[in-house]
Amino acid sequence: MEIVPGIHQVDGVNGNCYVIIGDGLILIDTGLPRNSKKILTYIQDTLKRKPSEIKTIILTHFHIDHIGNVHELKMVSSAKVAIHEADADYIAGRKPHPAPKGGRGMLYRLLGIFFRSSLVEPDIKLKNGDTIAGLTCIHTPGHTPGSICLFDPVSKVLFSGDILRFDGVKIAGAPPQFTLDMGEAQRSIKMIAAHDFDILLSGHGIPLKPSAAEKVRTFAKSLP
């Protein structure tokens, strides 16, 4: 579905995947594994574009529900893959993915067996303040070491990954059970709240608009 002119969300990939239309196509996150066909079908049938037009795939962090189809999409498009430098080793296989503790950790490991994603060597290692495809990279560590948000200054859209989400009723932060450092994640939310954006597009949930920054600031004030 088109959220604002030139920005689309691909539904049904178990983790929001966004497509930005420009000279080429920019993808932000890719959902769980086994969903590359849905993304490619949307690009071909809805956007009437070719997979070869995918120029850049930007990953907001290394979790499987965001990187699941990046290998397949890169293979059909030769797109450049970008991720923050602190998360780069996880998608390349040089570091093991940390699992949550307890029962959720066991479930995470089982899902990792069923939803296996091929390793990818990132082409671009992002740092805070970098500009990529017209988007500003904002380092928001906590959920993972290299979690990022991406800000489009033209449309005033903020892609927040998992640091923030909106379910249609309330704003929430990253789920504690899958977050490596909750204190750091909350500091990242307070930092993001100082930015000026009108629309929040998160890794899960639905778009928050309009006046998204004002609503996020109210939420940030409720955090410890």
C-alpha positions as CSV (number, residue, x, y, z in Angstrom):
1,M,0.0,0.0,0.0
2,E,1.1,3.6,-0.7
3,I,1.5,5.5,2.6
4,V,2.6,8.8,1.1
5,P,3.5,9.5,-2.5
6,G,6.6,7.5,-3.3
7,I,6.7,5.4,-0.2
8,H,5.0,2.0,-0.1
9,Q,4.7,-0.8,2.5
10,V,4.7,-4.4,1.5
11,D,2.1,-6.3,3.6
12,G,2.3,-9.9,4.8
13,V,6.1,-10.3,5.2
14,N,6.0,-10.5,9.1
15,G,8.0,-7.4,9.7
16,N,7.4,-4.2,7.7
17,C,9.2,-3.8,4.5
18,Y,9.1,-0.3,2.9
19,V,9.8,0.6,-0.7
20,I,10.9,4.1,-1.7
21,I,10.5,5.1,-5.3
22,G,13.2,7.4,-6.8
23,D,15.6,7.0,-9.7
24,G,15.7,3.4,-8.5
25,L,14.0,1.6,-5.7
26,I,15.2,1.6,-2.1
27,L,14.1,-1.1,0.3
28,I,14.1,-0.6,4.1
29,D,14.1,-4.0,5.8
30,T,12.9,-7.3,4.2
31,G,10.7,-9.2,6.7
32,L,11.1,-12.9,7.7
33,P,12.7,-15.4,5.4
34,R,10.6,-17.0,2.7
35,N,8.9,-13.8,1.8
36,S,11.1,-12.5,-1.0
37,K,8.5,-13.5,-3.6
38,K,5.9,-11.3,-2.0
39,I,8.2,-8.3,-2.1
40,L,9.2,-9.0,-5.7
41,T,5.5,-9.5,-6.7
42,Y,4.6,-6.2,-5.2
43,I,7.4,-4.4,-7.1
44,Q,6.4,-6.0,-10.4
45,D,2.6,-6.1,-10.2
46,T,1.8,-3.1,-8.1
47,L,4.6,-0.7,-8.8
48,K,5.2,-2.0,-12.4
49,R,8.9,-1.9,-11.8
50,K,11.7,-4.4,-12.4
51,P,13.6,-6.2,-9.6
52,S,16.8,-4.9,-11.2
53,E,15.7,-1.4,-10.2
54,I,16.3,-2.1,-6.5
55,K,19.5,-0.1,-5.9
56,T,19.9,-0.2,-2.1
57,I,18.6,-2.3,0.7
58,I,18.9,-0.6,4.1
59,L,18.5,-2.8,7.2
60,T,17.5,-1.1,10.5
61,H,19.1,-3.9,12.6
62,F,20.2,-7.5,12.4
63,H,17.1,-9.4,13.7
64,I,15.8,-12.2,11.4
65,D,12.4,-10.5,10.8
66,H,14.2,-7.6,9.2
67,I,17.0,-9.2,7.3
68,G,15.2,-12.4,6.3
69,N,15.1,-11.9,2.5
70,V,18.0,-9.7,1.9
71,H,20.2,-12.4,0.3
72,E,17.6,-13.4,-2.3
73,L,16.7,-9.7,-3.1
74,K,20.4,-8.9,-3.5
75,M,20.9,-11.8,-5.9
76,V,18.1,-10.7,-8.3
77,S,19.0,-7.0,-8.2
78,S,22.7,-6.6,-7.4
79,A,21.5,-4.0,-4.8
80,K,24.0,-2.6,-2.3
81,V,23.2,-3.7,1.3
82,A,23.6,-1.2,4.0
83,I,23.5,-1.6,7.8
84,H,25.1,0.2,10.8
85,E,28.7,-0.8,11.4
86,A,27.9,-2.2,14.9
87,D,25.4,-4.7,13.4
88,A,27.4,-5.6,10.3
89,D,29.2,-8.6,11.7
90,Y,25.9,-10.3,12.7
91,I,24.5,-10.4,9.2
92,A,27.9,-11.5,7.8
93,G,28.1,-14.4,10.3
94,R,31.2,-13.2,12.1
95,K,29.2,-12.8,15.3
96,P,26.4,-15.1,16.5
97,H,22.9,-13.6,17.0
98,P,22.3,-13.2,20.8
99,A,19.1,-15.0,21.8
100,P,16.7,-13.9,24.6
101,K,16.9,-15.7,27.9
102,G,14.4,-18.3,29.2
103,G,11.6,-19.8,27.2
104,R,11.6,-17.0,24.6
105,G,15.2,-17.7,23.9
106,M,14.4,-21.4,23.1
107,L,11.6,-20.2,20.8
108,Y,14.0,-17.8,19.1
109,R,16.5,-20.6,18.5
110,L,13.8,-22.8,17.1
111,L,12.6,-20.0,14.8
112,G,16.2,-19.6,13.7
113,I,16.3,-23.2,12.5
114,F,13.0,-22.9,10.6
115,F,13.5,-19.4,9.3
116,R,17.1,-19.5,8.3
117,S,18.5,-16.5,6.4
118,S,21.6,-16.7,4.2
119,L,24.6,-14.7,5.3
120,V,25.3,-11.4,3.6
121,E,28.4,-9.3,3.5
122,P,27.2,-5.7,3.8
123,D,28.4,-3.3,1.1
124,I,27.9,-0.2,3.2
125,K,28.6,0.2,6.9
126,L,26.7,3.2,8.2
127,K,27.6,5.6,10.9
128,N,25.5,8.1,12.7
129,G,24.8,11.1,10.5
130,D,25.6,9.4,7.2
131,T,23.3,10.1,4.3
132,I,22.2,7.3,2.1
133,A,19.7,7.5,-0.8
134,G,18.6,10.9,0.6
135,L,17.9,9.5,4.0
136,T,19.8,10.5,7.2
137,C,21.0,7.6,9.4
138,I,20.4,8.2,13.1
139,H,22.1,5.7,15.4
140,T,19.6,4.5,18.0
141,P,21.4,1.7,20.0
142,G,19.7,-0.4,22.6
143,H,17.4,-2.9,20.8
144,T,20.6,-4.0,19.1
145,P,24.1,-2.3,19.1
146,G,23.6,-1.0,15.6
147,S,19.9,-0.2,15.5
148,I,19.2,2.9,13.3
149,C,16.4,5.2,12.3
150,L,16.2,6.8,8.9
151,F,14.9,10.2,8.3
152,D,13.6,11.6,5.0
153,P,13.8,15.4,5.3
154,V,11.7,15.9,2.2
155,S,8.6,14.0,3.3
156,K,9.4,14.3,7.1
157,V,9.1,10.5,7.4
158,L,11.0,8.7,10.1
159,F,11.6,5.0,9.6
160,S,12.1,3.8,13.2
161,G,12.9,0.1,12.9
162,D,12.0,-1.6,16.2
163,I,13.0,1.3,18.6
164,L,9.4,2.6,18.3
165,R,6.1,1.1,17.1
166,F,2.5,2.1,16.9
167,D,-0.4,-0.5,17.0
168,G,-3.2,1.9,16.1
169,V,-3.9,2.7,19.8
170,K,-0.7,3.4,21.6
171,I,3.0,4.0,21.0
172,A,5.5,1.5,22.5
173,G,9.2,1.0,22.6
174,A,11.2,-2.0,21.6
175,P,10.0,-5.3,23.3
176,P,12.2,-5.9,26.4
177,Q,12.5,-9.6,25.7
178,F,14.3,-9.0,22.4
179,T,16.2,-5.9,23.4
180,L,19.8,-6.1,24.5
181,D,19.9,-2.9,26.6
182,M,16.6,-1.4,27.6
183,G,18.2,1.6,29.3
184,E,20.0,2.5,26.2
185,A,16.9,1.9,24.0
186,Q,15.0,4.4,26.2
187,R,17.7,7.0,25.8
188,S,17.6,6.5,22.1
189,I,13.8,7.1,22.1
190,K,14.3,10.4,24.0
191,M,16.9,11.4,21.5
192,I,14.6,10.6,18.6
193,A,11.8,12.6,20.2
194,A,13.8,15.8,19.7
195,H,13.7,15.4,15.9
196,D,11.0,17.0,13.8
197,F,9.1,14.4,11.8
198,D,5.4,14.2,10.7
199,I,5.1,10.4,10.0
200,L,6.5,7.5,11.9
201,L,6.9,4.2,10.0
202,S,8.0,1.4,12.3
203,G,9.3,-2.1,11.8
204,H,6.0,-3.5,13.2
205,G,2.6,-2.0,13.5
206,I,0.9,0.7,11.4
207,P,1.9,4.3,10.4
208,L,1.6,7.0,13.0
209,K,0.5,10.3,11.5
210,P,0.2,13.2,11.5
211,S,2.2,15.1,14.1
212,A,4.1,11.9,15.0
213,A,7.0,13.7,16.7
214,E,4.7,15.4,19.1
215,K,3.1,12.1,20.0
216,V,6.5,10.4,20.4
217,R,7.6,13.3,22.7
218,T,4.6,12.7,24.9
219,F,5.5,9.0,25.1
220,A,9.2,9.7,25.7
221,K,8.2,11.8,28.8
222,S,6.6,8.7,30.3
223,L,9.8,6.7,30.2
224,P,12.1,6.4,33.3
